[in-house]
Amino acid sequence: MNNLKIFKYLRTFFILGAAVATFSNVSAFQVLPKVSDVDRKISSLGRNPVLDYLGHWVVGSAIPILKSPVHESITLAAIGCSSAMGHEDECVTIEAVRENRILLYGVRWPDDPPFLLNAKSPPRIKGCDVRITLRSTSQPTCWWGLFSDAGSQAKRKAHLKEPAFGPGDYMLYRSHYGDLQFMHSMGAYDGETAGETVDRMKTWAEFLWGVAIGSTPTGVFIRDLGNSKMATYFPGDLTTMNLFATGIVEVRKNLDEVAIGVLLHMVQDSFSNAHAVRGQEPGAQCGSTGFDRPGQIQQFHSYAKQSSALHDEEDTTKALGLHTSQISPSAVDVSRAFLTMWQAKKNWSEVEELFNCVFEPKDREIEANAGAYQSPPRTSGDVSWNPS
């Protein structure tokens, strides 16, 4: 390798390291990125092995220092970890993660869904290899470049009163900044009503539940499942297996665990102040389910106009500790309720009662906005990282 190439790699390393300092993820409760042996092997076969190994250092070493594995903490506490209230982060051990790795893959999926890059029109971003399934741990430099591009485009489109991205756009764009933000219990754009958001969430939850209990076939195109609403989100030749496990062969035999994990992610995000506003817990139960009723949804937020720094203040282990110490039922309790119904293989008609109770908005007409997390106006002196 000549000196010029070494210089370029080092320059990219420092740029990527600087990007980590401002790294933001739309997820309210952050997940700890894991670099698997499979991801390392795949990257070593790509066109940018040195670049990706530098990215792996960032994803595997730097980001976990800045981001807490809160989704894992909530899920493992809901499964039955015996940590003290407010110390759910102690549930995240190597043994627990290994034992529940597929469920936790599902919990992480909405933040980092795997998908293929467009080979006919590849991204003009350094580090992208169309032969390799895109996710943060397989192509970290490309992932960050696309995420940044999605955020920039979404802010430019924020005035349109419609989702910034939809069918035909990359999953990373849609799930974080587009029409699929309901996966994170958020409005798709400023102005979407709470009724529209919760209806989207319910369509998604019913689909996930069918996969989780084995009543929905995973090898049929989603558009052919007989669910017209799901078909509008995924009108192309995409099966449930493709959606959840493109390039991830390790989880394909356990898509039921993946699906319930994806549902838990949406449940957990709904308890973040950066995603939704809930009222006080009423001290009542959710109908005949036997589970306690959480605070009612007052409003959903949307992400495009939010400050990532302000948003991320709700993403920490400290924020989770404050939440579980003061709120009951908490995100842990409600996650446990859905897990209990899943383990009992309850049908959707029974689960629907719990869903309606957990997500019922106080006012279906109230519109989503950035809330208290509004980005400050940019000044002429602002400098942003250009991934291209």
Secondary structure as UniProt FT lines:
FT   HELIX           3..21
FT   HELIX           37..44
FT   HELIX           49..57
FT   HELIX           58..62
FT   HELIX           63..66
FT   HELIX           70..79
FT   TURN            85..86
FT   HELIX           88..91
FT   HELIX           94..99
FT   HELIX           101..108
FT   HELIX           109..111
FT   TURN            126..127
FT   TURN            130..131
FT   TURN            136..138
FT   HELIX           140..156
FT   HELIX           158..160
FT   TURN            167..168
FT   HELIX           171..177
FT   TURN            179..180
FT   HELIX           181..184
FT   TURN            190..191
FT   HELIX           194..212
FT   TURN            213..214
FT   HELIX           222..224
FT   HELIX           228..233
FT   HELIX           240..245
FT   TURN            246..247
FT   HELIX           249..254
FT   HELIX           255..269
FT   TURN            270..271
FT   TURN            273..275
FT   STRAND          276..278
FT   TURN            287..288
FT   STRAND          297..301
FT   TURN            304..305
FT   HELIX           308..312
FT   TURN            313..314
FT   HELIX           317..326
FT   HELIX           331..343
FT   TURN            344..345
FT   HELIX           348..359
FT   TURN            364..365
FT   HELIX           371..373
FT   TURN            380..381
//
